[in-house]
Structures are given as C-alpha cells and as structure tokens.
Amino acid sequence: MTTHSSKDPLHGITLEALLTALVDKYGWAELAKRININCFKSDPSIKSSLKFLRRTPWARKEVEELYIDSLSEKTAPKDAPPADNPWANWQPKKED
C-alpha cells in the first residue's frame, strides 16, 4: 500500500498546534512585533488568539506564513545557552 504525502507544510497541523509552536519559539512579545495583532499584545492567550484567527482570514494567513518561515530557519538547540550569555563558556574546575 502506498501512502499519500502532501506537499503542503500545513497539512495535518491544527491551528492550535501551529500557534502553540510559534508561542514556544518566539513568545507573545516577539509575535506581537512580527505580526501586529492586538490579541498578541493585550492579555494574550491561546484561546483568545484562536478565536480571533478563526474569524479573521488575513490574520490567520500571516500567522501561517510566519509558521512556514519558522520551519526553514536554522535554530540553536534548546540546551545551548544564548550567545550573549556571559556564562556560556564557563566550565567547572576539575578536581584531581
């Protein structure tokens, strides 16, 4: 049996999963900077944002485009400290 694979990067991804991934990656403040939507600025929540995005096609399209763009970005592993962290290269002293 063959499986059908879609070329659509949003295939099988719910709007809630997509929004949750963006919030985890960027946070609400950065999302509000990237997409000028009040539901990201004023008391943001997944529930209120989903309600707005489901009723507003232009906003949903922008969020979907940001998600697709975020898939192609190269990101540092979550375990890696930020580059501006002064303790990034600190190693504990080895005891003999």
Secondary structure, 3 states (H helix, E strand, C coil): CCCCCCCCCCCCCCHHHHHHHHHHHHHHHHHHHHCCCHHHHCCCCHHHHHHHHHHCHHHHHHHHHHHHHHHHCCCCCCCCCCCCCCCCCCCCCCCC
